[in-house]
Amino acid sequence: MLSEFFDKITGEFDFKEEKINQLSPLVLAYIGDAVYEVFIRTMLISEGNMPVHVLHKKSIGFVKAKAQSDIIHRIMPSLTPEEHDVVRRGRNTKSGTIPKNADVTEYKYATGFESLVGYLYLKKDYERLTAILKMAVSEHI
């Protein structure tokens, strides 16, 4: 289901593992943020028709830095050593900006989470990506 969608939109883009590992963790977080946002929006609209401002408010609860920081802390024991490394690299990268409504530590862990999502997406490891995304929202489902 989700993997078929990803295959269709990324079919002509081929990212070898070596190239993915050379990307900045912030680049991985950039694409990971978008993938996670689409997943959350899709999940929310699957719950039924509702006003867009309600959807927006609900989505903020999942995508804000604190929520993502909480997610990565909760799922950390389930990650592989390779995934831990991706999260660590994302967390330790200097971004230059911190959103005004986020604690610096939470923001760094959120960047680690987004880096992991971006890494799995570009690697086309959709089975693992889907598992991580399901873990991320498991308290909601």
C-alpha positions, 0 to 999 in steps of 0.5 A: 500500500504505502510502498506502492505509492512510494515506488510510483513517485520515486521510480525514476530516482535512484539513490545508491546507499553510498550516495545516501550516506554522503548526504547531509543529515539535514538533507535527509531531514528535509525529505523526511519531514515531507514524507512524515507530513504526507503520512500524517495528513493521509492518516488524518483524512482517513479518519473522515471528512473534517474542516481543514483548520481541524486537520491542521491543528491535529497534524501539528500534534504529530509534526511539532518538534516535541512530538517527534522528539517524544517519538524517537525516544519511544522507538529508540529501543526498536532501532537497528544500530544503522538506524541509531547512527542515522538518528545520532548524525541528524541529532548532532548536526548544527542546523543554524536555526531553531524554531521559536516554539521548540526546545533546542534538545527536542528540536535536535531529536526531532531532526534525528527522527526526520533524518531517519525517515528521510534515510529509509525513504531514499533507501527505498526500505519502505517496509521498515519505513512503514514500520517506523511510521506505524510505531510513530503513531501507535499511541494514536491508532 
